Amino acid sequence: NIQQQLSQVDLVEVGFVGSRGINLLSVSDINMPRAVWDGISLAMPDGATLQNPAWSSIVYYANDTSSFYNGLLTTYKRRFSAGFQGQVSFTWAKNISETDAGQTASAVTPGGGRMKYPHDHFAQRGLSGYDFRRILTFNYSYDIPFGKNMGGVLGKVLSDWQTTGVLTIRDGQAQSVLAAVSAALTPLAVTPRSPNATAGFDPDKVVLGG
């Protein structure tokens, strides 16, 4: 964190915040067959079977996932002067995780985040559901000068008022696009898949509706 005082009441701060989560909770069905790399993504091979065909599922709870947060914080502060104080903050950050707690809870796997593919955590890693890339926050307080020089009951009623406010504007949360699992994969404990983008797809030209 670096601070620079511009005047007796004005201050600018620039800082970096990094956070690393380790041994976070995951829930997975480790009876799922191991996938193979088909040149594009992980895919179930022909003739795949459960790791242990005697069981339809083997639910495994573990503390074995990670998360990563990096953020640049900039702040302008105006200390109380002439009845006014305020602060403007902007955060530019990125939050990556391998699973989010409660993300896909169900009757079978209540609680922690469900792993789509339990045999490779890197296949699960991506933007967290708590990823807010840009956040702008403004807060202030202002002593209203009206009525300060008035006496009597009217002066007591109209003076010493203050107005305050907080405004926060931020990006929306990251969302996952899922594809349904075919009937052939359902008995293999395969969860909803992450579809591949069409070659040449431009994410800035998403068609919403229709």
Secondary structure, 3 states (H helix, E strand, C coil): CEEEECCCCEEEEEEEEEEEEEEEEEEEECCCCCCEECCCCEECCCCCCCCCCCCCCCEEEEEEEEEEEEEEEEEEEEEEECCEEEEEEEEEEEEEECCCCCCCCCCCCCCCEECCCCCCHHHCCEECCCCCCEEEEEEEEEEECCCCCCCHHHHHHHCCEEEEEEEEEECCCCCCCCECCCCCCHHHCCCCECCCCCCCCCHHHCCCCC
